[in-house]
Amino acid sequence: MSAAATRVFHKKLYKLAAIQEAMEAYADFATLSLERGDEAWTVAFEGADEEFGAETLASEFANYVLAETIQRVRQGAQGSE
Amino acid sequence: MTAPEILTAKDGKLVLSLDKGLYPLEVIYGAAYIFIDRAYVLLGKVDDTITVEIAVKDDADEAGLRALAGEFGNELLSQALRRRITKENQNILETIVSQALAGATGAMVPSAFEDDEDDDDLDFLDDPLGIAVPWEERFKKRGSAPAQPGPDTERDAGPGDSGGFKPTGEK
């Protein structure tokens, strides 16, 4: 088991739906927990797969969330035009 | 502050600070998306500034990280220019797309083709210009004997042969 890692996603920069989708996608590689703060969501990674490590997994997770957020923002912008 | 400020550039991690008023979020998204394949990108927000944390997937020294910061700055400018051009040409793009879609659905018919509808009552057998009339019949001298029937001339006159000579069999 790998040590825990966390990533903080500011609410004005990331979409919650993107985080939730990423949590489903990465559920097989670690135990993920979501903490809801006033300004940000924090995702903690515990028991990450040894093959990847918690930090690498968390970084890949953050990239996934960012890409999903950007796509959702762009789709939303196209839909509102 | 006019350019991305480097807060940290060590241990394979680069942290930039961006003025939110100078770089809209859409521009930062666009630049960050470009770097996702070769680095881990995490955005943060402190007051009116947005921090961009870029951790390279491969090893990089400080010079490499500063070069990466320059690339990110260039990408920010590129995205900002792209966004501006898109906004300036928004009306033109919408007009072109709407006309293309309307044309595809048949809502708009070019005026040059509208006159063709008058010819629709013509049958395909009609020959108003006499094109189907054989040359021998059209320019045949009056009173002369009819041409010897050949494989091409021995046939019944068709609807397009109106006005042409039809042999009666008398000499």
Interface residues (C-beta under 8 A of the other chain):
Chain A: R7 V8 H10 K12 L13 Y14 E39 S59 E60 A62 N63 L66 A67 T69 I70 V73 A77
Chain B: L25 E26 Y29 G30 A32 Y33 I36 Y40 V41 L42 L43 G44 K45 I50 A55
